[in-house]
Amino acid sequence: MRLISTGRLHAAFEFGELRVVALRDGHIDMPPTRLRHEDGCGFDALPDGVPLVGGNLRLAVNAFHVTDGTRSLLVDTGGSDVWPEPGMGLLPEALAEAGVDRAGITDVAITHHHEDHVGGLVAPDGTETFPGLERLWIGAGDTGVLTGRLAPFRDRVVPVTGRVAVNDWATALPAPGHTPGHTVYEIGGTAGRLLVWGDTVHVPTLQFGRPGVTWEYDADRPRARAARLALLERLTAPDHYVAGAHLDSPGVARVARAADGYALEYLAPPLG
């Protein structure tokens, strides 16, 4: 995985025969009360090293574009104007900065149904952000989100019910827990494996070292914890990398075992 370009809103990597572009949609601020100890209780105080901004946890919001030069896949879409937070909805600008034509994106893969991941399917003016979209991959347990402004996408849905090939180099892997249809997308090529995940980790400064820590909005906390532990262990294998929606932008990193948890090594400097 080699960094080949970077800007205010993107970082592009050469990944064997593939090009991976991390795209910054913005950030959301959440209260620390969203975090839960292994026993389900909240934190009285956060451990040292977990930064706060105005008393809140600041979560980056990233999406990822992968192409082999002919076919492409966008994983997650950011929040557009749906999320009530300033500084969101930057994905179209990030794509333009990276030289990616959003009209040419035919496949979008959604990690799960929350607004900061699926809301960007629709632009603020009500038009489709990706006018060439042909297939929308989403976990079968999360397709209920496709109502209201998202209803026009129903006829393009490919529901993910198990491990399934998206194309020759991308595979959908169900990882339920955070939501019933939470899905990870594995990108494979000659350079190794890249796992693109959504809300497997919310607070990287805490949950890599203490992967048992969960999130208030995890629909099934034990299942979400088990999925996280399994994915983190998988990522310690040689030539494995992670691209995370809420890892610090641009959100592409290696994972290694460390003490009772795991350590994260980012492959590019922070964006923004």
Summary of the structure (lengths in Angstrom):
residues: 272
radius of gyration: 17.1
end to end distance: 21.4
largest distance: 51.0
contacts: 969
relative contact order: 0.18
helix: 20%
strand: 36%
